[in-house]
């Protein structure tokens, strides 16, 4: 491995570690605060603390489950329903809704297309800092288009660059990590990314790359 490749791998590992620590910190702080109240004399306070602790654990479990499915070693293909659940439970708050009403189900066009879509939805959700919605249209056997709607909606920095062919490893930093991982996963599974200009916000397009 060249020095440049080693540096890129190290930067990616550092960004992943930083991102995981950041994502877990909020839930862990809430959990610690709730646990400290479990010894309170007031029964109502203990009951509330127990509920808050359970919620913090659930949020942490959902977040880790989402990132494991998106960035970890793939296992069985994900159904659309599983993808919706992973994103809906793992990205909030603020709440993000996923509308698959315009996406025709069916077998995945290529191996890993489900994982690429999951990463694209993670990017879309993180492009909605105040919550909102993600609309998906197309077919799992061909092109899938994603639109984001909501106050302050703006695609994450770097998405246009990787869609234009820029090396995703040049975006390795916590703020752009979701974009970097989307580009890497898409490249691995032969899925092309592009942005369709027009309207208020571009559409993110996923398309199985032509063979050869």
Number of C-alpha atoms within 10 A of each C-alpha: 6 7 8 9 11 11 12 15 14 13 17 21 13 15 18 19 12 13 17 15 12 12 15 16 13 13 20 17 12 16 20 12 14 21 16 12 17 17 12 13 9 10 11 10 15 18 14 14 22 17 12 17 23 14 15 21 15 15 21 21 15 20 22 17 17 23 20 12 18 26 19 10 7 12 8 6 14 18 14 17 9 12 20 18 14 21 24 20 19 23 22 16 12 12 16 25 17 20 15 17 11 13 18 15 14 11 14 16 16 16 15 21 25 20 21 27 25 25 27 26 28 22 21 28 30 23 21 23 17 15 22 20 19 20 19 23 17 18 18 22 16 15 17 20 22 23 19 25 20 15 12 12 21 17 21 18 14 19 23 17 16 22 18 12 12 14 13 21 19 15 22 22 18 18 15 19 22 28 31 25 23 26 25 19 21 24 15 12 16 19 24 18 23 19 19 11 10 8 7 9 15 18 20 23 21 23 21 20 16 8 5 3
